[in-house]
Amino acid sequence: MNFLRGVMGGPSAGPQPSGADTIQKLCDRVASSTLLDDRRDAVRALKSLSKKYRLEVGIQAMEHLIRVLQTDRSDSEIIGYALDTLYNVISNDLEEEEQEENSAKQVDDLGSQFTEIFIKQQENVTLLLTLVEEFDFHVRWPGVKLLTSLLKQQGPQVQQIILVSPMGVSRLMDLLADSREVIRNDGVLLLQQLTKSNAAIQKIVAFENAFERLLDIITEEGNSDGGIVVEDCLILLQNLLKNNNSNQNFFKEGSYIQRMKPWFEVGDDNCGWSAQKVTNLHLMLQLVRVLVSPTNPPGATSSCQKAMFHCGLLQQLCTILMATGVPADILTETINTVSEVIRGCQTNQDYFASVNAPSSPPRPAIVVLLMSMVNERQPFVLRCAVLYCFQCFLYKNQKGQGEIVSTLLPSTIDGNSVSAGQLLCGGLFSTDSLSNWCAAVALAHALQENATLKEQLLRVQLATSIGNPPVSLLQQCTNILSQGSKVQTRVGLLMLLCTWLSNCSIAVTHFLHNPANVPFLTGQIAENLGEEEQLVQGLCALLLGISIYYNDNSLENYRKEKLKQLIEKRIGRENFIEKLGFISKHELYSRAAQKPQPSFSSPDHMMFDHEFTKLVKELEGVISKAIYKSSEEDKKEEEVKKTLEQHDNIVTHYKKVIREQDQELEELKQRINTLTSQNEQLQATVTQQVSQIQQHKDQYNLLKVQLGKDTQHHNSHGDTLQMNGIQTEEVSKLREELEEWKNKHELLQGQLKEKDSVIEKLNSSQLEMGATEQSLQTSRFAGLEHSNELQKELEMLRSQIQLQSAEISKLQMENQKLQMMNTAADPLLGDSGATAATGSELEGRLEQEIKELKNQVKSLSEEKEALKQQLDSSTSTVAILQEKNTKLQRELAESKKEQDDLLVLLADQDQTISAQKMKLKDFGVAVEDEDDTESGDQGDEDEDGDEEEQDENAVCYHEN
């Protein structure tokens, strides 16, 4: 302990040891001490020296500290000291604060070297992952810090070790769920380093529910109003999503885009934005841009754009865009974000076109933004952002392009309000070269891949000054070019003219119609100018080449061949091709070709547009070939073009014919469907009318028969006799039906008697079985109750049959009455003096009685059906009872068998007891006679009882 006091600063005699000697002694103590307390004190001392003597501790103590981590895991305190010491040795964070700039590189090398030594044995990283799983704060927190430092020093190597470790990444994901904010926050920093530039780890972390946890943390911390923890979470989200299509799709499919909307709910009071809030909101906007970046696959970008519109995120961004008091850098980034959210998405572009600024009167957001773009007092980055927004609004948006160009046409100009076209023209011809360039590029995007608008723009006329006639927009652009303005202005105008004339022969003709344009271009190309003018020369060569390639030879003096000859004489073909190549070889051209967003370090570097670089790449080769082609090759090419145009016209014609035929076919199909439905309705109407006609016919025939009967009654008595003959036949039929009912009645009574006998047998068997087994009483009572119910039902059947018998006897009496009436009617029919009135009364009475008989027969048939149903139910009841009887017999036999087994067991037990008593007597043990007598009496009683039970069971079984 005296040694440790000396190390920790206590008083000691003699010379003080150096730092290296002290560290060496402490290392020996860690390696050799058997007591845990001594090792713990030594490691604590090493920790205190590790900041000042970083190199010495790292060289001498690292091996011993790793061994402590392996062997003393049961003591959390020494493990914590060891991890802290290793962190001080490996981490550069503490040293960077104290070191000067000239030694910063040396510090970085030192941390990297110690990290390389530590991870040389992969088991050390695996051990560290295991320690990070410990819940103890003094172990987990320093373990997280040490692993973060390792990743900072040797990121790819440590990432690979963690990736191949079993559940390595999953262990670290648990840090986000730690209730201690210090560990959770450092866990976020650890995952930041872990996910850098490693798509495999990014996917694992994402599928370990990282998005859900990080978004929850951001919400808990207050979204954009939160602290640095929100910033760390947003950086981690960017690592997971940037250039990772799988994670982007997972983020969208998990409906996490909807959870981003509350981030941008900025209040009306936008004053006093803190630096942390600006940083957080800036990262949030960048995260939105990561999801809709133009470098992502088009399908993924489109789906994210649609999701942002449907959840209201785009609307929220536009609210920030039009709000007041928003910081300039946030406003700039918001414009860039809105630009990429609407780029190439028609729905989002249409919504953006409908957004109005909160001004009086309201103005479209596009107009307000263009006003900022052409205003030279606005910040440069803001103007670039507005240009990018305008480009994205017009990208693949022919509707938007048409709306912009229409504001330039004479028929749609509104003098009371400022339009987008007026702002573009104003910027195109202002004294600010940056405004000239931005307006020219914006107008070129309004014409991109739209030949119709290129032709319409030729109609635009500009009033240059009072008293002078208006000039066309095309002419004004060439006039400014010839006046020798700034390079940036001329580059912008030349890009506009090249875009305008490409793939538009009419625009080429208008351009060549001005006799000053071709000499100006040839003069610019032929001169030997400085490096700044080389770019203008290349663009002039490109414009002249477009005038040749898209020339339709409508102007005699500027046919293709004559322009080629002019180039050959004044410039030279090789020189022309060389000047044309100045464009693609320029450094600023290469920068602009990388991404759509215009990003320039200064206004002087603002020369090329991304879409224009695509046009140069497309036309450079074909123009070079066109310059070297002979007149014969041009003719052949013209013939091929004409043939292709004819072919295209024929194809277009046939497409139109097919389209018309398709429309006609659809119309015919609709007509067929309509006629079919009408035909079905008509057929239904005809069927209904036919049935009505048949009913009318039947009514007519009935009336005709009735009129004939009346006539026959009045004419002769023979007809009356015939009617009575018919009624007599009906009476005989009724008699036959009554006889059938009697037979059926007797048959039913016989069946009922049979059922009664079966039920009586079942009742007797139930009563006999009830005397045998007391445990089966419940089921027997149920059977008796069921049989009683069946008897009640049979009694009801008997009463119904008696009622039917009474009705049958009643019918017989009525039949006799009818016979008597027929007998009484015979002399009346034979009497020639009987009147027709008496016959008709008799006929009516007979018809009424016949109807009553028919009704009674009908009621009897219904009762017959009811009786059949009741018989069926009783039959099923009898079957159920028989089945229960069989089951009861089976259970009785089983119980008898069990009783026999019990008797055998009792007999064996008696024999065993007797044998034991005999043995006791043989050994001379006295056995009391009373016990023997009592046991003997009890045994006799048991045997008698068993015999009685056997007899009773035998009797019951015999009776069954």
Secondary structure as the mmCIF struct_conf table of DSSP 4:
data_model
#
loop_
_struct_conf.conf_type_id
_struct_conf.id
_struct_conf.beg_label_comp_id
_struct_conf.beg_label_asym_id
_struct_conf.beg_label_seq_id
_struct_conf.end_label_comp_id
_struct_conf.end_label_asym_id
_struct_conf.end_label_seq_id
HELX_RH_AL_P HELX_RH_AL_P1 ASN A 2 MET A 8
TURN_TY1_P TURN_TY1_P1 GLY A 9 GLY A 9
BEND BEND1 GLY A 14 GLY A 14
HELX_LH_PP_P HELX_LH_PP_P1 PRO A 15 SER A 18
HELX_RH_AL_P HELX_RH_AL_P2 GLY A 19 SER A 32
BEND BEND2 LEU A 35 LEU A 35
HELX_RH_AL_P HELX_RH_AL_P3 LEU A 36 SER A 50
TURN_TY1_P TURN_TY1_P2 LYS A 51 TYR A 53
HELX_RH_AL_P HELX_RH_AL_P4 ARG A 54 THR A 71
TURN_TY1_P TURN_TY1_P3 ARG A 73 SER A 74
HELX_RH_AL_P HELX_RH_AL_P5 SER A 76 ILE A 90
HELX_RH_AL_P HELX_RH_AL_P6 ASP A 93 GLU A 98
BEND BEND3 GLN A 99 GLN A 99
HELX_RH_3T_P HELX_RH_3T_P1 GLU A 101 SER A 103
HELX_RH_AL_P HELX_RH_AL_P7 ALA A 104 ILE A 119
TURN_TY1_P TURN_TY1_P4 LYS A 120 LYS A 120
BEND BEND4 GLN A 121 GLN A 121
HELX_RH_AL_P HELX_RH_AL_P8 GLN A 122 VAL A 132
TURN_TY1_P TURN_TY1_P5 GLU A 133 GLU A 133
HELX_RH_AL_P HELX_RH_AL_P9 PHE A 137 GLN A 153
BEND BEND5 GLN A 154 GLN A 154
HELX_RH_AL_P HELX_RH_AL_P10 GLY A 155 VAL A 164
BEND BEND6 SER A 165 SER A 165
TURN_TY1_P TURN_TY1_P6 PRO A 166 MET A 167
HELX_RH_AL_P HELX_RH_AL_P11 GLY A 168 MET A 173
HELX_RH_3T_P HELX_RH_3T_P2 ASP A 174 ALA A 177
BEND BEND7 SER A 179 ARG A 180
HELX_RH_AL_P HELX_RH_AL_P12 GLU A 181 LEU A 194
TURN_TY1_P TURN_TY1_P7 THR A 195 SER A 197
HELX_RH_AL_P HELX_RH_AL_P13 ALA A 199 PHE A 207
TURN_TY1_P TURN_TY1_P8 GLU A 208 ASN A 209
HELX_RH_AL_P HELX_RH_AL_P14 ALA A 210 GLU A 221
TURN_TY1_P TURN_TY1_P9 GLY A 222 GLY A 222
HELX_RH_3T_P HELX_RH_3T_P3 ASN A 223 ASP A 225
BEND BEND8 GLY A 226 GLY A 226
HELX_RH_AL_P HELX_RH_AL_P15 ILE A 228 LEU A 241
TURN_TY1_P TURN_TY1_P10 LYS A 242 ASN A 243
HELX_RH_AL_P HELX_RH_AL_P16 ASN A 245 GLU A 253
TURN_TY1_P TURN_TY1_P11 GLY A 254 SER A 255
BEND BEND9 ILE A 257 ILE A 257
HELX_RH_3T_P HELX_RH_3T_P4 GLN A 258 PHE A 264
BEND BEND10 ASP A 268 ASP A 268
HELX_RH_AL_P HELX_RH_AL_P17 ALA A 275 LEU A 291
TURN_TY1_P TURN_TY1_P12 VAL A 292 VAL A 292
TURN_TY1_P TURN_TY1_P13 PRO A 294 THR A 295
BEND BEND11 ASN A 296 ASN A 296
HELX_RH_AL_P HELX_RH_AL_P18 PRO A 298 HIS A 310
TURN_TY1_P TURN_TY1_P14 CYS A 311 GLY A 312
HELX_RH_AL_P HELX_RH_AL_P19 LEU A 313 MET A 322
BEND BEND12 THR A 324 GLY A 325
HELX_RH_AL_P HELX_RH_AL_P20 ALA A 328 ILE A 342
TURN_TY1_P TURN_TY1_P15 ARG A 343 GLY A 344
HELX_RH_AL_P HELX_RH_AL_P21 GLN A 346 SER A 354
STRN STRN1 ASN A 356 ALA A 357
BEND BEND13 PRO A 358 PRO A 361
STRN STRN2 ARG A 363 PRO A 364
HELX_RH_AL_P HELX_RH_AL_P22 ALA A 365 MET A 373
TURN_TY1_P TURN_TY1_P16 VAL A 374 VAL A 374
TURN_TY1_P TURN_TY1_P17 GLU A 376 ARG A 377
BEND BEND14 GLN A 378 GLN A 378
HELX_RH_AL_P HELX_RH_AL_P23 PHE A 380 LEU A 394
TURN_TY1_P TURN_TY1_P18 TYR A 395 LYS A 396
HELX_RH_AL_P HELX_RH_AL_P24 GLN A 398 SER A 406
TURN_TY1_P TURN_TY1_P19 THR A 407 LEU A 408
BEND BEND15 LEU A 409 LEU A 409
HELX_RH_3T_P HELX_RH_3T_P5 PRO A 410 THR A 412
TURN_TY1_P TURN_TY1_P20 GLY A 415 ASN A 416
BEND BEND16 SER A 417 SER A 417
HELX_RH_AL_P HELX_RH_AL_P25 ALA A 420 LEU A 428
TURN_TY1_P TURN_TY1_P21 PHE A 429 PHE A 429
BEND BEND17 SER A 430 THR A 431
HELX_RH_AL_P HELX_RH_AL_P26 SER A 433 LEU A 447
TURN_TY1_P TURN_TY1_P22 GLN A 448 GLU A 449
HELX_RH_AL_P HELX_RH_AL_P27 ALA A 451 LEU A 457
TURN_TY1_P TURN_TY1_P23 LEU A 458 ARG A 459
STRN STRN3 GLN A 461 LEU A 462
BEND BEND18 SER A 465 SER A 465
TURN_TY1_P TURN_TY1_P24 ILE A 466 GLY A 467
BEND BEND19 ASN A 468 ASN A 468
HELX_LH_PP_P HELX_LH_PP_P2 PRO A 469 PRO A 470
STRN STRN4 VAL A 471 SER A 472
HELX_RH_AL_P HELX_RH_AL_P28 LEU A 473 SER A 482
TURN_TY1_P TURN_TY1_P25 GLN A 483 GLY A 484
HELX_RH_AL_P HELX_RH_AL_P29 VAL A 487 LEU A 501
TURN_TY1_P TURN_TY1_P26 SER A 502 ASN A 503
HELX_RH_AL_P HELX_RH_AL_P30 SER A 505 HIS A 513
BEND BEND20 ASN A 514 ASN A 514
TURN_TY1_P TURN_TY1_P27 PRO A 515 ALA A 516
HELX_RH_AL_P HELX_RH_AL_P31 ASN A 517 ALA A 526
BEND BEND21 GLU A 527 GLU A 527
HELX_RH_AL_P HELX_RH_AL_P32 GLU A 531 TYR A 549
TURN_TY1_P TURN_TY1_P28 TYR A 550 TYR A 550
BEND BEND22 ASN A 553 ASN A 553
BEND BEND23 LEU A 555 LEU A 555
HELX_RH_3T_P HELX_RH_3T_P6 GLU A 556 TYR A 558
HELX_RH_AL_P HELX_RH_AL_P33 LYS A 560 ARG A 570
TURN_TY1_P TURN_TY1_P29 ILE A 571 ILE A 571
HELX_RH_AL_P HELX_RH_AL_P34 ARG A 573 LEU A 580
TURN_TY1_P TURN_TY1_P30 GLY A 581 GLY A 581
HELX_RH_AL_P HELX_RH_AL_P35 PHE A 582 LYS A 585
BEND BEND24 HIS A 586 HIS A 586
HELX_RH_AL_P HELX_RH_AL_P36 GLU A 587 ALA A 592
TURN_TY1_P TURN_TY1_P31 ALA A 593 GLN A 594
BEND BEND25 PRO A 596 GLN A 597
BEND BEND26 SER A 601 SER A 602
HELX_RH_3T_P HELX_RH_3T_P7 PRO A 603 HIS A 605
HELX_RH_AL_P HELX_RH_AL_P37 HIS A 610 TYR A 628
HELX_RH_AL_P HELX_RH_AL_P38 SER A 631 ASN A 715
BEND BEND27 HIS A 717 HIS A 717
HELX_RH_AL_P HELX_RH_AL_P39 GLY A 718 GLY A 770
TURN_TY1_P TURN_TY1_P32 ALA A 771 THR A 772
HELX_RH_3T_P HELX_RH_3T_P8 GLN A 774 LEU A 776
HELX_RH_AL_P HELX_RH_AL_P40 GLN A 777 GLY A 830
TURN_TY1_P TURN_TY1_P33 SER A 832 GLY A 833
HELX_RH_AL_P HELX_RH_AL_P41 ALA A 836 ASP A 922
TURN_TY1_P TURN_TY1_P34 PHE A 923 GLY A 924
HELX_RH_AL_P HELX_RH_AL_P42 ASP A 929 GLU A 959
#
